[in-house]
Amino acid sequence: MTAKKRKRKTNIKKSKKSAGGKKYFFGTGSKWLFRLAAFFVILYLVLGAVVSPELLQRDLKDKYGKVAGAVSVSALVRGLPKKPVVMASSGCDGAYPYIDLDWADDLGVDTFDVYRDGALLVAGLAASSYRDNNASNAAVYSYSVAAHGPAGDNQSDTVTAQATECYTPPPPPPPVDISSLVISGIDVTNFQCCPKINKKNPVFSGTTNVAGARVAVGIQSGKRSVISTFSANQNGCWSWKSRTKLSKGLKTFYLTIIDPNDASRVASTSFQFKIAKRKMSEKTLTKCMGGAILDDIIAEIHPFFVDRLFSLAVKNQNRVIHSGETLGFSLLRFPGGYSPPDGASYQLEIIDQRGNSVYKEERKPNERGKGEDLGINEKISPGEYKLIAKYSGENLDIGAEDNFEVKEKPLLVLGSGYEITYRQILSNLGWAALFSLGLMGIFLFLLFFEYHLVKRGFFEVSGSDLKERGMID
């Protein structure tokens, strides 16, 4: 063999050695990527198993459903209410500003809900217009309307309106106004006769011009009375459902609204309704329209409530409790209010947003003004709840309610009140592992593709091409 051919073979061996070295480099990289991904997966599984196996199982289920694929479901929705187009205008009623809202009628709508600044303002509205009398001079508000029909709901776009500057000197606060009353979807203010409902636990709701007002409601049913106290929301909107089943027949409903910051601002009213076997017919409803059955609004606590009220208040800051912490509350009597008999016990109950009871307990009352506490079980999921205290006597069911929120216990609390929970950490670790696996998959694909190109190029240059050119035997 000539020296020239030996030199060419030596160069070919070096080329093979170089190619082999490149394959070894990519093999080493993939091993380290496998190890990194395995570390993340093991850390994610171990931390999840230690902190909360149920949370880990739910998190894996959610990720599997998102990563494994998607399921397409086709559905045809018929008769959805039209999207309300809301028009807003402002004006003055003497010295007080108001904002009028108006939108088109829709035959496919049963009721409307009006929201102000994202919070419920009035619910169960049958008309396609509403006047907001609880407005401040030159204040800017945002409104939206939700339409509810047999086939579903539809929400309007948000409109902004500025109240008119109606006065120069600040007048005294307006009298307490009870602007609307609804019983199980029936607008009571539009009836002359008694609305009949076929529910033994009717739902009452309404709106007042007092933000966060204390509301006292009561029902007289024969010899038995049902009484409860609670708070309206920031827009003066309130809702209450009787926890006691009512018998059929004629009932009297009593309502008192009290300003929590000024006890002299108070209003009371009452009306009658019937519990019936069937709903009211359209013919009967038509006959009842056109007038109000509400008694004259009086600026004092209704006599029905005298000596029969007490108040329940959650003491935790901002009414927020973390899972496993203690819920502090107090039962306070109104001046001259109800005092249970000696040895009597009351029922303590927690209700979720769907109206389901998640906790019940019988307790003996503490001394007047003394606070009480209740441990919140970690099994109670985060969300908004209602705490209810109720005494039951021979002819009296008297209760009080207050709202609170349960949040997941944080692992870390950072500045500005920002919290990091176990769920967030576990979820982020899971996504980090999935992201690493995705990168590894891309890397392996590129590695295989490059190996294929190198092998193909090596075969063509070192084999057929060199032999054809007579460079090798």
Secondary structure, DSSP 4 states (H G I P E B T S, - for coil): --HHHHHHHHHHHHHHHHHHHHHHHHHHHHHHHHHHHHHHHHHHHHHHHHH-HHHHHHHHHHHHHHHH-----------PPPPP--EEEEEEETTEEEEEEE----TT-SEEEEEETTEEEEEEE-SSEEEE----TT-EEEEEEEEEETTEEEEPPPEEEE-----SSPPPPPPP-EEEEEETTEEGGGBSSPPEE--SS-EEEEEESSTT-EEEEEEEETTEEEEEEEE--TTSEEEEE-SSPPPSEEEEEEEEEEETTEEEEEEEEEEEEEE-SSPPPHHHHHHHBTS--PPPPBSS--GGGTT--EEEEE-SGGGEEETTSEEEEEEEEPTT---PPTT--EEEEEEETTS-EEEEEEE---STT--EEEE--TTSPSEEEEEEEEEE-SSEEEEEEEEEEEEPPEEEE-GGG-EEEHHHHHHHHHHHHHHHHHHHHHHHHHHHHHHHHHHHHHHIIIIIIHHHTTS--
